Amino acid sequence: MRVVFVGVVNSAKPALDALVSCGADVAGLFTIDVKYMVSMSNMEREYFVDFRPTAEKLGIPLKQIKNINDHADEIRSLEPDYIFIIGWPQMVRSEVLSIAPCIGMHPAPLPKRRGGAPLNWQIIDGETESAVSLLRLGEGVDNGDILIQIPFNIGPADYINDVMDRVCELTGLAVERTYPLLATGREAWNPQDHSQATVTRRRRPPDGLVNWNDSSRRIFNLIRAVSHPFPGAFTHCDGQVIKVWRAYVPLGYRPRVRAVPGEVLDFVGGAIIVCTRDYCLGLTEIQVDDRVYLSEPELRQAYAMLAGKVLG
């Protein structure tokens, strides 16, 4: 079966690998320059895939582009039976959708959590169950028929990179399971129950701001949700930006009476203890401007700088 592949986010790599292992004839690979994506998105390099070595090794024609919708004629000339668009940051318009059935991946239990940043919002909201969904792309937002849906769990201490690793693995598995069905015309498309749909919005930079008047669990969830390779949760102190990359809820610690949310209280168990609305958090990896404090001696040094101050 002849396919065209479009992708750049890290979930795209296991999808392409699965297609190749299943014997797909990958007629073309469209991607975006990784350096360009990093500069445009503020995401870390690891969030994206450089497909050039893979394409060269496998002999797949590769083209680096800016917008897939500007290349409909090139895709049409490749005469694909299917177009796999996985790990792609743009909406796909009708000029591409009309060429051949387009298959995308959404890391959410559709019809729940259509829209932007589903993994981040699921962690922020404390969700413990999700799914990798392959679906037929159309004019709407993640509302197409579902080809396969593989559930997975989100642990209470999982960070976004842990969940993304799980999504990558299951994306490859989903393609591996469905490709033989597509190739032989035995696939089944299941319409979504639109009455059950919910929608999330794309994340914006202010969404990473820590509100110390929130609960310890909600703040911890935010830190988990936007840690590496995302831009990180952040707060302020004395005109400096402080990013919080890792933290935990220190069970058994007793905050000082009348401590205020955001107040730096203590250094215990290798963590900087900060008061929240209902309890406290232990910060175990922070970044003050461009300097990262990770080891216990470094964190002690950071605590000496922050002790008694109120973050926010």
DRENKOLKE-691607 format. One record per atom (N, C-alpha, C): residue in one letter; x, y, z. Coordinates in pm, whole numbers, plus 50000, padded with zeros to 5 digits. Last residue first. Layout:
<sites>
AXYZ/...
</sites>
This chain:
<sites>
G505825344654373/G504565348354310/G504705360354222/L507115336954698/L507135335554553/L505785339654496/V508505353654958/V507225348854908/V507275348754756/K511235343955175/K510625352155071/K509325345755024/G512385325655345/G511555336155403/G510875345055301/A515035318555125/A514405315955256/A513635328155306/L516505321654892/L515045323554887/L514375323055022/M519185316254938/M518835328454863/M517355331854875/A519055291855059/A519645303155133/A519305316455068/Y518045276854844/Y517195279454961/Y517725291255040/A520285275654678/A519095282954632/A518175286254749/Q521885259654842/Q522335273054804/Q521165281554758/R520385236654842/R520635243654969/R521065258054942/L520605229954573/L519305234054625/L519445241054760/E523315223054564/E522815234254483/E521485239354536/P523355200654736/P524125212654768/P523655224954689/E521545183354586/E521205188454719/E522045200554759/S521185193254236/S521745185154343/S521385191254479/L519885214954098/L519385201254091/L519895192654207/Y519295244353951/Y519645238954082/Y519025225154094/V520435261753669/V519615250753719/V520185245953852/R520265294553548/R521015285053630/R520075274553688/D518935314453417/D519525303853333/D520265293353415/D516535320753648/D517015326053521/D517625314453441/V516745292653823/V516645307053846/V517335313953730/Q515055263053841/Q515955270853755/Q515715285453781/I514905232954039/I514445246253999/I515495252753909/E513905204254181/E514695209154068/E514105222554026/T512365201054405/T513605193154395/T514425196354271/L510265214354643/L510825216654510/L512185209854502/G507465203654803/G508915202954808/G509475204054667/L504635223154912/L505325215054810/L506815214854841/C501795223255139/C503095228055090/C503595218654981/Y498575233555194/Y499655225655253/Y500995231355206/D496695250355081/D496215240155174/D497315232255242/R498115269554934/R496845273054998/R496465263155107/T501585263955026/T500495265454928/T499215269155005/C505055270255091/C503665269655136/C502685271355020/V507805250055010/V507065262454982/V505605260355023/I510975237755066/I509575236555104/I508885250155088/I513315222454870/I512905235654918/I511405235254942/A514845191254960/A513855199054885/A513605212554952/G516245172955113/G516785176654982/G515845184854898/G514785171955352/G514845160355263/G515325163555124/V514125206355361/V513955193455426/V514055182355321/F514135238755431/F514855229455343/F514885216055413/D511355262155435/D512305253055496/D513095245755387/L509585281455317/L509535278255459/L510765271255513/V508605306755120/V509655296555126/V509925293655273/E505235312855037/E506345315555129/E507315303855131/G503045306154890/G504215310654817/G505415313354906/P500665315355132/P500955308155008/P502105314454931/V502105320655458/V501275325155347/V501625317355221/A501755307855791/A502555309255668/A501625312755552/R500315303356020/R500175316455956/R501145318455839/V502565278756132/V501275285456150/V501345299556092/R504535260955896/R504465270556007/R503085276856012/P503555227455802/P503905241455771/P503755250255894/R504795197255864/R503825206455925/R504245220755894/Y504995167255669/Y505575180255706/Y504475189455761/G503605145155583/G504085145255721/G504725158255763/L504625145255244/L503695140355345/L504345140455484/P505305167755024/P506045161655136/P505115157455250/V504855163154694/V504065167254810/V504675160254932/Y507465175154476/Y506645164554533/Y505875170254651/A509015184354159/A508575187054296/A507865174654349/R510765200053888/R510325187953959/R509985191654104/W510965225753782/W510945214353692/W510455201553759/V510135257853793/V510075246053879/V509895233853789/K511865288153741/K511155276753684/K511235264953781/I511675320953819/I512075308053875/I511225297253811/V512825352153726/V511935341253689/V512505328253746/Q513175380453943/Q513755369153871/Q512665358853840/G512105399754106/G512325403053966/G512925391953884/D511775386054350/D512735397154337/D513095400054192/C510425359054185/C510935363754315/C511995374354290/H507875338954028/H508785350454032/H509245353254174/T507455308253841/T507005317953939/T508025329253940/F506425281653616/F507305292553661/F506615301353764/A506825250353445/A506045259053534/A506975269853589/G508035245753105/G508165245453250/G507195254553322/P508015241052825/P508765252652879/P508835253453030/F508585205052775/F507795217252764/F508515228752836/P509745179952800/P510395189752712/P509595202652690/H509995192153136/H510695188553012/H509895178152932/S506655201453253/S508085199553270/S508705195553135/V503945203953259/V504665212953168/V506175212353189/A502905185353439/A502315186353305/A503145194553208/R504155187953683/R504315175453608/R503935177253461/I503165213353753/I504615211353736/I504875198753653/L500415207553773/L500895217153674/L502385215053647/N500465189653991/N499995185053860/N500475194453749/F501295207154192/F502135195754155/F501755190554018/I499015223254200/I500305229154160/I501265218054116/R497125204454289/R496925211054160/R498235217354111/R498235197354540/R498075187354434/R497935193854298/S498095221554683/S499385215154658/S499295205254542/S495785245554538/S496115234154625/S497475228354588/D496655280754495/D495995268454455/D496405257354552/N498225301554558/N496945300854629/N496115288754587/W500245300654379/W500495294454509/W499265294354597/N500165293954060/N499325301354153/N499455294654289/V502635295353816/V502175288653938/V501345298254021/L502205296753470/L502415304553592/L501825297153713/G501585284453233/G502615278253316/G502865285553447/D499835300353097/D499285288453162/D500305281253250/P501205320252959/P500745323053096/P500185310953169/P501685306652701/P502745308652801/P502235311852942/R498945283552647/R499595296352623/R500685298152727/R497655253952493/R498335260652603/R498915273852555/R494495251652326/R495955251552323/R496515258452447/R491705237052502/R492345247152419/R493865245552421/T489495208952468/T490505216552541/T491155226552445/V486185196952474/V487245203352396/V488205210552491/T484135167452456/T484645179052529/T485855184352452/A481295148452350/A482555155352320/A482855166352421/Q478995134352352/Q479895132452466/Q481195140352453/S477775138652116/S477095144052235/S477975142852359/H479225124551931/H479495138851944/H478815145052066/D480695096351933/D479445101251991/D479645116052023/Q482335088551624/Q482355093351761/Q480945097451805/P482215058551427/P481865072751449/P481935076351597/N484785037851337/N483725039351436/N483435054151460/W485725017851074/W485735031751123/W484525033651215/A487724990351017/A486404994751064/A486545008651123/E489414973850742/E489374983050856/E487934986650892/R489924958050529/R489124952050636/R488994961250757/G491604963050312/G490234968150309/G489344962550417/T494214956550336/T493324946250280/T491874950450278/A495404978250452/A495984973150327/A495074963050259/L493974981250689/L493844991350584/L494304985850449/L494914958650823/L493484959950794/L493254970150684/P497654963750851/P497204952150770/P495724952850735/Y497494987751017/Y497974988150879/Y497534976050798/T496694983151281/T495684987151183/T496174986851039/R498884975551437/R497664967551441/R496704970751326/E500754995551383/E501084981551354/E499834972751349/V499465017751485/V499715016951340/V499985002451301/A499485010651758/A498215013151689/A498375012151538/L502235009151813/L501414997151823/L500104998751747/G502975036051782/G503545025851695/G502715013151695/T501425045951994/T501175050651857/T501745040751757/L502565034252215/L501245029652175/L500865034652035/E505025048152229/E505005033552217/E503665028652163/C504085074552259/C504905070752144/C504855055652122/V502755072752505/V502005076152384/V502795072052260/R504915068052676/R503845058052665/R503055060152536/D506295091852646/D506955079252608/D505915068352588/M504395109252754/M504705110052612/M505425097552563/V504545102353022/V503305099752949/V503555100052798/D507135110853083/D506755096953104/D505525093353021/N506925138153028/N507795129952942/N507525115052961/I505155146753229/I504715146953090/I505615138453001/Y505365123653507/Y505605136453442/Y505245135253294/D503445106253748/D504015106653613/D504205121053566/A502195102953986/A503475109953991/A504155110253854/P499885089053927/P499755101654003/P501055109354015/G499945077153582/G500195075653724/G500155089053797/I497655070053347/I498545080953386/I498725079953537/N497165041953127/N497025048653256/N498035059953269/F495435037752812/F496615036752898/F496355044653025/P493745022652526/P493785029852654/P495125028252725/I493565028452192/I494275020052288/I494375027552420/Q491545027051918/Q491755034652041/Q492365025052144/I491205031051566/I491575022851681/I491795032151799/L489655048251407/L490155035751352/L490535026051463/I486875069351434/I488035063451502/I488375049951439/D485945097951240/D485725084151281/D487015077951335/G486685131351371/G486515121051269/G486295107251327/N487225152951529/N485875147451537/N485615136251436/D489395170651548/D489455157651614/D488095150751626/V487605195751428/V488725193851520/V488595180351590/G486625191851075/G486445195351216/G487685192551299/E487395181250833/E487375195850846/E487245200150992/G489335152250927/G488355159250845/G488435174150872/L491015121250968/L491015135750976/L489985141650881/R490225093151141/R490165098951007/R490055114051024/L492495083251406/L491215087451353/L491345092751212/L493725066751687/L493935069451544/L492575072551485/S494385075352018/S493325073551917/S493865076451779/V495325064552326/V495865068652196/V494815065252092/A493945076152636/A493995066652524/A494735073052408/S493695075652997/S493645082452868/S493675071852759/E493355081253345/E493145072553230/E493065080753102/T493615100553536/T494425088453553/T494275078553437/E493755136053569/E493205124153505/E494165112353522/G494415160853678/G494515148953762/G493905136353702/D494555183153524/D493255180053584/D493255167153666/I497165181253433/I496775192453520/I495485189353593/I496905158853265/I497735158053385/I497355169153483/Q495205169453069/Q494795157453143/Q495605156053272/W496685190652969/W495475193553045/W495005181453123/N498755176452838/N499045186052944/N497825188453032/L497325161252647/L498085154652752/L498365164152868/P496115180952478/P495305171952560/P496075165252673/A496695205552326/A497415201652448/A496665191752536/G493515212452161/G494935214352187/G495405209052321/G490945188152067/G491585201152071/G493035200852117/R488995166552283/R489405171452151/R490155184752168/R488245153852526/R489515160752513/R489945163052369/K486265126352419/K486715135252524/K488045141652485/P485555107252225/P485395121552194/P485775131252305/L489055100952283/L487995107252204/L486675099752221/P491125101452503/P490045091852484/P488865098152411/A494195112052342/A493085114352434/A491985104152405/P496205120452135/P496455113352262/P495415116452368/H495515112951804/H495195122451911/H495355115252044/M496685110651473/M496705105151608/M496375116151707/G495185105551143/G495925112851244/G495895105551376/I494945099550804/I494875093450937/I495765101351031/C493045106350522/C494125111150608/C493915105650749/P492355093350204/P492025093350346/P493235097050431/A493425118049959/A493285104050004/A492875104350149/I492755144649890/I493625136449805/I493425121649832/S491345160150067/S490605154549953/S491455145249867/L493145170350249/L492195160250294/L491485153250178/V494375190650102/V495115178450134/V494155167250171/E492305208950074/E493105205849957/E493975193449978/S491225212550331/S490525203850236/S491385200150116/R493955212950574/R492795218350504/R492325208750393/V494945205850899/V495075201950759/V493795205850686/M496595224951147/M495345219751093/M495535216850944/Q499865215251267/Q498965223951190/Q497655216951159/P501855199151381/P501325210351459/P500315219251386/W501885163851405/W501955175251314/W501245187251379/G501765136251468/G502755145151529/G502995157351443/I500815124451154/I500945121351295/I502075129751356/I499215115450897/I499615128650947/I499645127651099/F499305095250624/F499425094950770/F499995108350816/I497235089350365/I498185099350413/I498165098650566/Y496825062450131/Y496535068950258/Y497615079250287/D497575059349870/D496325053249911/D495855059150043/P499055086449678/P498975077849796/P497595071349812/E500395099349447/E499295089749435/E499175080549557/L502135119749419/L502675107349473/L501645096049475/S500635141449346/S501455135249242/S502065121949288/R499595149349589/R498705142849492/R499515135649385/I501815162049699/I501285149949762/I500405142249663/E502045183849525/E503135174249536/E502645161049596/D499605197049575/D499895191849441/D501015181449444/A499825204549846/A498815194849803/A499145188849667/H501385221849989/H502045211549910/H501075200849862/D500345239050171/D500925245150051/D501485234749955/N499685224450390/N498595228250301/N499085234950172/I501975222150543/I501575210850459/I500515214650357/N504415245650573/N502975243650587/N502535232750490/K507165242550548/K506645251050655/K505175248350680/I509325213750495/I508365223850452/I508015232850571/Q511525191050357/Q511265199650471/Q510425211450424/K511035159350223/K510985173650195/K510675181050323/L512385128550106/L512015137350218/L512005151850172/P511975096049987/P512095110249950/P511565119150063/I513695070250146/I512395076850133/I512605091350093/G515825053250204/G515615057450067/G514245063750044/L516505047150459/L515455039050397/L515185042650252/K518495065850517/K518765051550537/K517775042850460/E517165090050468/E518345086450389/E518615071450397/A515175089150664/A514805089650522/A515965085450433/T516755089150896/T515865077850866/T515515077450718/P518085114250881/P518855101550880/P517985089550845/R515745132250874/R516695131150763/R517515118250766/F513995136851077/F513765124950995/F514815123150885/D514155146151390/D514865149151266/D514805136451180/V511445153651595/V512195143051528/V512875148651403/F510925169951917/F510805168651772/F511715157651717/Y511505171752178/Y510085170752145/Y509885167651997/E514165176852213/E513735162852222/E512265160952185/R514475204652218/R514825197152097/R514245183052097/E511665220552382/E513015215252377/E513215206352255/M509745248752264/M509865235052312/M511315230552302/N509415273052146/N509995272952281/N510015259052343/S508595274751878/S507685268951977/S508135270252122/M510475284351700/M509105289451690/M508235285351808/S512805270651758/S512805285251767/S511395291051767/V511995244351707/V512435248251841/V512355263351858/M511465245751431/M510395242651524/M510755246851667/Y514045251051330/Y512965260651309/Y511835258351409/K515325227551399/K515795240251455/K514725251051441/V513885209051238/V513775208651384/V514245221751448/D511935215350956/D513265216351015/D513165217551166/I509285192350905/I509715206250925/I511095205950989/T508215169450643/T508505173050781/T508925187750786/F507085142550453/F507085157050468/F507275160650615/L507965117150246/L507955121050387/L508085136250394/G506645092950017/G507175106150048/G507025109250195/A505925066749996/A506285073749872/A506885087449898/V506355038050143/V506315052150184/V506845060450068/D504725010650139/D505505017850038/D505385032650069/A504884989950430/A504265000750353/A505255006550252/G505714969250594/G505894967850450/G505244978650367/C505764971650862/C504604964650805/C504684963350654/S507974987350902/S508064973250943/S506904964950888/V506925011750813/V508025005450739/V508094990450773/L504995016651009/L504615015650868/L505675008150788/A506625018351237/A505635007651226/A505195005751082/D508105041351183/D508795028551199/D507825016851181/L506045060351188/L506745057451062/L507465044051070/A505415058351462/A504385056051360/A505035052651226/P507755065551595/P507285051651603/P506185048451502/K507805093651499/K508855083851467/K508365069451482/A505695109151595/A505715105451453/A506705094251424/S506095116951851/S505185105651830/S505165100951685/N507685140351829/N508325127451854/N507405115351839/V506685159551537/V506705157451682/V507115143051710/V506505156051260/V507725162151314/V507825160451465/G504995143950949/G505185144551094/G506465151351134/V503495124450708/V503705138450748/V503865138750899/F503745101850438/F503845104050583/F504195118650610/V501825083850208/V502625095750232/V502605098250382/V501765050350077/V501395060550174/V502335072450165/R500505022049921/R501315034049901/R500845045049997/M500854988150000/M500005000050000/M500885012450000/
</sites>
